[in-house]
Amino acid sequence: MGKILGIIGGGQLGMMLTEAAKKMPERISKIIVLDPNDDCPASQVGAEQIIADFKDKDAIIELSKKSDIITYEIESGDSDILKSVEKNAQINPSPETLKIIQDKFLQKSFLSENNIPVPDFIKIDSIDDVREGLKSYGYPALLKARRDAYDGRGNYKINSEEEIKKAYEYFKGQKLLLEKFVPFKMEVSVIAARNTHGQIKTYPLVENIHERNILRETIAPARVTSEVTKKAETIAEKIMDVLKGAGIFGIEMFLTQENEIIINEIAPRVHNSGHHSLQSSETSQFEQHLRAILGLELGNTKLLRNTIMYNILGNLDFSGEYKTPQITGEGLFLKMYGKKISKPLRKLGHINIVGLNGESIDVLLEKLKTIKHKTIVIPSD
Ligand code: AMP
C-alpha cells in the first residue's frame, strides 16, 4: 500500500512534487496539500486540498491525521505546531531543522558555529543597533527580516546614513538582522539531498542570475573552474553533515572576487534553481525529494545535458488575467504553473532550454535570446 503524502503549500513547488508523486503510485497513493488559495497549482494536477493558512493549527492537525508523511514547499510553517503533530505523521525535513532554517539569524548563527562561511551579520533589536552595525560594515549593507521573507522581499539595501530610518521603518517591528554586503562575482547554488537513512547526494553547481532580488535564470552547470565547483560541493556536503532531516536542501552561495564561497542561505525544500533537473538529469529534484523522505535509495544526480532555466515572471506593469505564453521547439520545455492571475514579478512558469544534442551553454544562451520576447506576459483580451 502506498503512503499518503501531506504537503504544506500547494504552489508551483507543491505542484511539481505532486506530479512526481503521481509517477510512483505504488509508493504514494494520495497527495494532500494545505494551501490558502482555492484551486492552487498542486490541486490542479490531482492533489486534494485543505484550504487554510499555512500556519492554521487545526488545519495542520487535520493534515497530519490524514497523512503518513508530511513535507513542505515553503519554510514558513509553524515548527512548534509541526513538532506537536509528529505523533500523527513523519515530518521531513524535521521541525527542528525547519526552526533553525526559517529564522535567518538562527540559520547564520548555526552555520558559523559549524565553521561554514557566511557574510558578517548581527542581530538587530533597535535602530541604534543598525547604526552601530553600519559603523563596522560600512555601506551598502543589508537589513533583513529574520523570518517569512522570500524572493528578496524581506531585504532592504541601505546605501547611506540617510536611508537608515526608512529601512528600519520598512520592516514595521519585524525581527531583523543586519548583514555585510558581499561584492560577489557570481551567485551559485547546490541542490543537495539526504534520505532518511543518511545517504547524501548533491547535484552539480549551477549559476544563478537574479533581477530585482528574484531568480531569473539558472545556468547548469555554472561557468566556473573545477576548483570552484569542488570547493562549493565540499561546503554543501559539510552543511548536509551538520543539518538534520531528510529531503532536498537548496543551498544558495556567493562566489567572491577571490573565488571563495560564502553561504547566502539554505532553503529546506525543493528550490527554483533546481528546476533544470526536470530535463537535465535522470532524477528530478522533485522525485529526489520524495525518494529522500520515503527512505529510498537516492537517484542519479549527474548533469546529463547542459540546460538553462528561465523564469516566466509577471510583468511589472500589470495585474490580472494573462495570455499563456506559447513557446515550442526542439529542446524547449515550457512549464506553466496554472496561476490565473499575473502580478508584478509573480512566478508564473519557467522554460528549460536543453542541450539535447550536446549544445554548449553559449549556444543555449543564444537560443534564449531568440525566445525571450515570447516569455513576456501580456494581458488576455
Ligand atoms: P535573500 O532573499 O536573502 O537570499 O537575498 C536575495 C538576493 O539579495 C540574493 O540572491 C542576493 O542577490 C542579494 N543579497 C542578499 N544578501 C546579500 C549580501 N549579504 N550581499 C550582497 N547581496 C546580497
Boltz pocket constraint, residues with backbone or C-beta under 6 A from the ligand:
constraints:
  - pocket:
      binder: B
      contacts: [[A, 119], [A, 142], [A, 144], [A, 149], [A, 150], [A, 151], [A, 152], [A, 153], [A, 154], [A, 155], [A, 179], [A, 180], [A, 181], [A, 182], [A, 183], [A, 184], [A, 187], [A, 210], [A, 213], [A, 252], [A, 264], [A, 265]]
      max_distance: 6.0
